[in-house]
Each structure stands twice: as C-alpha cells, then as structure tokens.
Amino acid sequence: MVIRLVAQVTRPIALVAVGALGLVAACSFDPGGVGGDGGIADSDGAIVDAAPGDGVPPSPDATPDATPIDGATCVPWAAVNVDPCDGALPAAAALTIGNGRSQYDTDTGQLTVPGGLTSAPPSALLDQTVAGPKARVVNLSAFTVVSGGTLAVIGSHPLIVVVHG
C-alpha cells in the first residue's frame, strides 16, 4: 500500500516537472532588448497604416453640449466669485505698484499713483458668480507691489484681481 501511494504521488510531480520544463524552454528574456526592426528583414518589414503618435481624432457626429473636462481654459485654476475667462474682460496687462501709496477706485476703475498721475488698468464691472454686488475685476498678466509700495482700495464695488501669469 505504501509503494502504491508513492507511485501515485511521484506521477503528478513528474508531470508538473515536465510541464515546467516545457514552459522554460518556450520562453526567454533578453536584457539587451531586440535591436533594429525586431529581426524583420527590410524587404518584408511591417507596413504602418496608422497616423503617427495619437493620430487625428475623428470628427464629432454631433455638436458638443459642454466643454471637455480636460479642455483648454484661460486659467489653470478654479475661480470662485467671478469667471476669469469672461469675454467682457479686456486683454490682460502687467501692473506694478511702485513706492508710496497708490489708490484704486472701484467705481471709476482709475488707479492714482503718488504725484497724482492716473491710469486705468484693464478692468470691467462684472456680476459675481455667487450672490453679491457687481465687482470690479482687474485683468492682469502680472501683478507686483514693490517693497515700500501700498495699494488702497476705495469705491462701492468689491475689487477682484485676476492674474494670469
């Protein structure tokens, strides 16, 4: 009985060993990789029938009803009170507040710098995306307040500064 049991146990082990040898013989690994065109002769190389890279996506069969999730936007961050891409905003420009006290009036959109000179940085009065009064939105590509400079804000509208840079 013991001999018969050993014979039954040995046979499955032998089959497993033969199967494993078959698998090892069928597979190999070359750490150097495959060179050239993968061993395909030049005269019978593969024919590429696809566009390079990702190719061109097919044309949509209907008009999109929303912006793609990963579509381009004018800013890479989410705004809360105002749409920084609003078409009513003028083109962005750089603004530097120099030494001394400058004053911005949200009613007129005028910036007054020390010495009394005034300018009108690009801005618009826009409805906020949340409840509240219209806000003066200044649209900037860069905004700098130098050391020793201050900006005072006056007027009846809240000020929102959008900086795209």
C-alpha positions as CSV (number, residue, x, y, z in Angstrom):
1,M,0.0,0.0,0.0
2,V,2.9,2.4,0.8
3,I,4.6,1.6,-2.5
4,R,1.4,2.3,-4.5
5,L,0.9,5.6,-2.6
6,V,4.5,6.7,-3.5
7,A,3.8,5.8,-7.2
8,Q,0.7,7.9,-7.2
9,V,2.5,10.9,-5.6
10,T,5.5,10.6,-7.9
11,R,3.5,10.7,-11.2
12,P,1.9,14.1,-10.6
13,I,5.2,15.6,-9.6
14,A,6.8,14.2,-12.7
15,L,4.1,15.7,-14.9
16,V,4.5,19.1,-13.2
17,A,8.3,18.9,-13.7
18,V,7.9,18.1,-17.4
19,G,5.3,20.9,-17.8
20,A,7.6,23.4,-16.1
21,L,10.5,22.4,-18.4
22,G,8.2,22.9,-21.4
23,L,7.4,26.4,-20.2
24,V,11.0,27.3,-19.6
25,A,12.1,26.1,-23.0
26,A,9.3,28.2,-24.7
27,C,10.2,31.5,-23.0
28,S,13.4,33.6,-22.8
29,F,14.4,37.0,-21.7
30,D,17.0,39.2,-23.5
31,P,18.0,42.1,-21.2
32,G,19.6,43.8,-24.2
33,G,16.3,44.1,-26.0
34,V,15.6,43.5,-29.6
35,G,17.7,45.5,-31.9
36,G,16.9,47.2,-35.2
37,D,13.4,46.4,-36.6
38,G,12.9,43.4,-34.4
39,G,14.5,40.9,-36.7
40,I,12.2,41.7,-39.6
41,A,14.1,41.8,-42.9
42,D,13.9,45.1,-44.7
43,S,12.2,43.6,-47.7
44,D,9.4,42.2,-45.6
45,G,9.0,44.9,-42.9
46,A,5.8,45.9,-41.3
47,I,3.6,48.4,-43.2
48,V,2.5,51.3,-41.0
49,D,-1.2,52.1,-41.6
50,A,-1.9,54.4,-38.7
51,A,-1.2,58.1,-38.1
52,P,2.0,58.9,-36.1
53,G,1.6,59.4,-32.4
54,D,-2.0,59.5,-31.3
55,G,-3.3,60.4,-34.8
56,V,-6.1,62.8,-35.6
57,P,-9.3,62.2,-33.7
58,P,-12.4,61.6,-35.7
59,S,-14.8,64.5,-36.3
60,P,-17.7,64.6,-33.8
61,D,-21.0,63.4,-35.1
62,A,-22.9,66.0,-33.0
63,T,-22.3,69.4,-31.6
64,P,-20.7,69.2,-28.1
65,D,-23.0,70.5,-25.4
66,A,-20.3,71.2,-22.8
67,T,-16.6,72.0,-22.6
68,P,-14.4,68.9,-22.4
69,I,-13.2,68.0,-18.9
70,D,-9.6,68.4,-20.0
71,G,-10.3,71.1,-22.5
72,A,-8.2,74.3,-22.6
73,T,-9.3,77.1,-20.3
74,C,-7.8,80.6,-20.0
75,V,-6.6,79.8,-16.4
76,P,-5.4,76.6,-14.8
77,W,-7.2,77.3,-11.5
78,A,-10.8,77.4,-10.4
79,A,-12.2,80.9,-9.6
80,V,-15.0,81.3,-7.0
81,N,-16.5,84.7,-7.3
82,V,-16.0,85.6,-11.0
83,D,-15.3,84.0,-14.3
84,P,-11.7,84.9,-15.1
85,C,-12.4,84.0,-18.8
86,D,-15.4,86.3,-19.1
87,G,-15.5,87.8,-22.6
88,A,-16.4,91.2,-21.1
89,L,-12.9,91.5,-19.6
90,P,-10.3,93.5,-21.6
91,A,-7.0,91.9,-22.5
92,A,-4.7,91.3,-19.5
93,A,-1.8,93.7,-18.9
94,A,1.0,93.8,-16.3
95,L,0.7,96.2,-13.3
96,T,3.4,97.3,-10.9
97,I,2.6,99.3,-7.8
98,G,5.6,101.4,-7.0
99,N,6.9,103.1,-3.9
100,G,4.4,105.1,-1.8
101,R,0.7,105.0,-1.5
102,S,-1.3,104.2,-4.7
103,Q,-5.1,104.3,-4.7
104,Y,-7.6,102.3,-6.8
105,D,-11.2,103.5,-7.2
106,T,-13.6,100.6,-7.9
107,D,-16.3,103.0,-9.1
108,T,-14.3,104.6,-11.9
109,G,-11.6,101.9,-12.5
110,Q,-8.9,104.6,-12.0
111,L,-5.5,104.0,-10.4
112,T,-3.9,107.1,-8.8
113,V,-0.2,106.8,-8.1
114,P,2.0,109.1,-5.9
115,G,2.3,112.5,-7.6
116,G,-1.4,112.4,-8.8
117,L,-0.9,110.6,-12.2
118,T,-3.8,108.3,-13.1
119,S,-4.2,105.3,-15.3
120,A,-6.9,102.7,-16.0
121,P,-5.7,99.2,-15.7
122,P,-7.8,96.7,-17.8
123,S,-11.0,96.1,-15.8
124,A,-14.7,95.6,-16.0
125,L,-17.7,95.6,-13.7
126,L,-19.0,92.0,-13.6
127,D,-21.7,90.2,-11.9
128,Q,-20.3,87.8,-9.3
129,T,-20.9,84.0,-9.8
130,V,-22.2,84.0,-6.2
131,A,-24.8,86.4,-4.7
132,G,-23.4,89.8,-4.2
133,P,-22.9,93.2,-5.8
134,K,-21.1,93.7,-9.1
135,A,-17.4,93.5,-8.6
136,R,-14.6,95.5,-10.3
137,V,-12.4,92.8,-11.9
138,V,-8.9,93.9,-12.9
139,N,-7.5,91.6,-15.5
140,L,-3.7,91.3,-15.2
141,S,-0.9,89.2,-16.8
142,A,1.4,90.1,-13.8
143,F,0.9,92.0,-10.6
144,T,3.7,93.4,-8.4
145,V,3.7,95.6,-5.4
146,V,7.3,96.7,-4.7
147,S,8.7,96.9,-1.2
148,G,7.6,100.2,0.2
149,G,4.5,100.4,-2.0
150,T,0.9,100.1,-0.8
151,L,-2.4,99.9,-2.6
152,A,-5.5,101.5,-1.0
153,V,-8.9,100.5,-2.5
154,I,-11.9,102.9,-2.4
155,G,-15.3,102.7,-4.0
156,S,-18.6,101.0,-3.6
157,H,-17.7,97.8,-5.5
158,P,-15.6,94.9,-4.3
159,L,-12.2,94.5,-6.0
160,I,-11.2,91.2,-7.6
161,V,-7.7,91.0,-9.2
162,V,-7.3,88.2,-11.7
163,V,-3.7,87.4,-12.5
164,H,-3.0,85.1,-15.5
165,G,0.8,85.0,-15.1
